[in-house]
Amino acid sequence: MPNFPFGKRREPERKDRSGPGPASVPPPKPPPPLPAASSPPAYEPPPYEPPPPYEPPPYEPPPPYEPPPYEPPPYEPPKSGREAKAPARPPSPAPTPKSPQAAPPQAPPEPRREKGARHAGRPSPDRWARIVLGRPSPEFEPKPPPSDPYRPDTLFDGWSTPAITVRLASVRGDAHRYGGQPRQDDIAVAVHERTGAVVFAVADGVSQAKQSHVGAALACRTAVQDVMRQLDGGKTEVDWRRTVSAAAYQLVMRVTRGAEPSAEQRKEAQSLLATTLVTGLVQPLERGQLGVYLAHVGDSGAWLLHRGAFHPLLGGKAEREDGVFSSSVRALPWVPPQIEGTWFGVPEDGALLVGTDGFGDPLGDGTGMVGQTIKLELNRPPREPRALAQLLDFSRETFDDDRTLLAIWPRHRLEEPGGGPAGTATGTGGAVG
């Protein structure tokens, strides 16, 4: 039985690795070197093979054209004299008596056209053709005006308040149409709701001023805005000198750009933006009458059309001692020393006309062809606002200036029978460039 030592721990034998001996382990060998990286083979495109040559399909001419056989129509000899009468119908038997019955309904009669109504019924193709009075001016195609600022060739508008009917128009004259200049006239109209007054301004830019069309537009809008502010403030009487001075001040500020003007700048504004001005307001009175206040600078004027006669109210060209009317004009921004609003009354069967000299010169005293036509057409307000623009753009030799006209009637004149051209009475306006 082997003798095992119990209770003792056997230590493992330690080998001496310091010295050489059979039990020593050789060092590891280094790894073999990696094979050199080989580059991929160069790309060789496949050999180019050109496509086969294009061979168009063989041409086959279309079959020759063969017209259809001609068949002449049957010949009918002309009949001499009247056509042969149709064969007489056989006599119809006597009608048997029938019981009485109601007559067939008849179509309603066509509406009777009023005598003198030029545009009643369906409009003709030349309804809006230019009206010729006497010897016409030459016909030509107008040239466009400068684009900045935009100025349409023709402007018209029309509307009514409960007591007042308004029609207005402004047209470019033939001289400016032919030369490509802008329309130098302008007009502005507004309604003051609290008082029911119609506030207006009409301006005519002086031809010698290079930007008189800008001055006319600026003067009209400034004048109307100033009168509206005074009415908003509760004033019972308008300060017309303040209104005219405000319009003149805006012309000068256009040159100075807001700075205090010098004497040279005032002269520049006069030579660049000079314009005439007529401003005022119309108020309804009792029994269909109207009250008018007017103030003006320059030769634009106003007339009362009443019972077939034109009554000048203000403005117009000054007559010299030799009987010739002067063409010299005093215009804004020059302000006359005294400016007062003048009051006029418009009867219930009258009309107020405010216009530039392009309208006043051919009108004259109202007894000529132009005056007779204006009197006939504007005795009552036309229902079509464009009718005033057509009337104002009449063709007459030597009268080639811009024309602007504001016409105001009592509202009841629009509802009277025998009025102007048929149309709607609602307000409508437009601009034709």
C-alpha positions, 0 to 999 in steps of 0.5 A: 500500500503506498505511503501517502503523506497526509496533512502536507502541501506539496509544492510544484517543482519549479524549473530553472529557466535562466540557463540553457537547457532542453526545457527552454522555448525558442523565440517566435519567428517573424511573419513572412512578408506580405506579397506586393500589391498588384495594380488592376489591369488597364481598361481596354475599350471594346473595338468601335463598330460603326452602325450600318449606313442609313438606307432610306425606304424606296420612294413611292410617288402618290397616285396621279390625281384624277378629278371627279367627272364634271356634271353641268347643272341643268340649264334653265332659260331666263324668264322674261318679265315677271315670273310665271304665276303659281297655278291657281288653287282649287276653290276651297269649300265654303267654311262651316260655321264654327262656335265663337272662340277667343281671338289669338293673343297678339304680340305687344307693340314695340316701344316707340322711340322718342323723337331726337333720341340719337342712341335709342334702341340697339346701338349702331356700330358707329355709336361712339364715332367722333362727332364732326362739327363743321370742317373736321381736323385731319385724321391720324393715329395718335402717338403715345405720351410719356409713360412717367407719370401715366396720363391716359388720353381720355378720362371720364366719370359720372355719378349722382348724389341724392341731390346732384348729378355729376358728369366730367371728362378730359380729353387730349387735344389733337396737337398733343396726340400728334406730337406725343405730348401728355394731356396737360389738363386735369380734374378732381371731384369729391363729395363731402358726406356730412354736408352733401357738397360736391367739391371740385377743381379743374386745371389747365397746365400752361403749354410752355411749362415742361411739366405743367401736366404734373402741376395741374394734377398736383394743384387739383388734388391739393385744392380739393383736399384743402376744401374737404379739410375745412369742411371737416373742421366745421367751417361754414365759409371756405377760406379760398385764399388758403386753398389757392395758396396751398395749391401754389405752395405744393408746386414750389415744394415739388422743386425744393423737395420740402426746403424753404424756397429761394427766389430762383426756385420760385422762378423755376417752379413757375417755368416748370409747373405753371397751371391755371386753376378753378376750384369750388363747391356745389351745395343743394338748396331748396326746390331743386336749386343749387348754390355754387362757390367759385375761385380761380387763377388763370383763364379757365372759366365757368358758365351757367347753361339756362334755357338755351343760353350760356351765361359766363360766370368767371374766367376766360381770356382777356380782351385787348383794346383792339378786340383781340383776345390775349393768350397770356396767362397768369398761373400758379404758383403765382398767387393774385393779391386778392382771392375771394370765393364768388357765389352763384345760384343754379336754377332748378332747370339749369346746369353748371359748366366748368372747363378749360380754354380748350372748351371755352375757346370753341364755345365762344358766346354759345351761338355758333355750331359748337355752342348749339351742339353743347346746348342740345346735348347737355340740356339734361344730363346724359345717362352714359358718362362716356357720352360727355367724353364723346361730345367733348372730343368733337372734331373741328379744324384749328381747335386742337387744344386739350379739353376738360369739362365738368357738368353739374345738374340738379338730380331731378333733371336726370329723371325727367323724360327726354333725357340724354342717351339711354343707359344706366344712371349708376356712377361709372368712370373710365380711362382710355389710353 
